[in-house]
């Protein structure tokens, strides 16, 4: 079963001193960091198990979406 846990995601944002993008939607960038005039984008992952999967149906569209994210 897939778990979407905003509480864990918010803990990661706080822990790493990131920012949540304004008006963020489910499929948007999870977090960002403004550092020395540059913006770095992050896709955050967490798990409730002993493994992590990034996405179902991984393909070129996800590569394009995530190519500039940490």
Secondary structure as UniProt FT lines:
FT   HELIX           6..15
FT   TURN            16..17
FT   TURN            22..23
FT   TURN            26..27
FT   STRAND          31..35
FT   TURN            36..37
FT   STRAND          38..42
FT   HELIX           60..66
FT   TURN            67..68
//
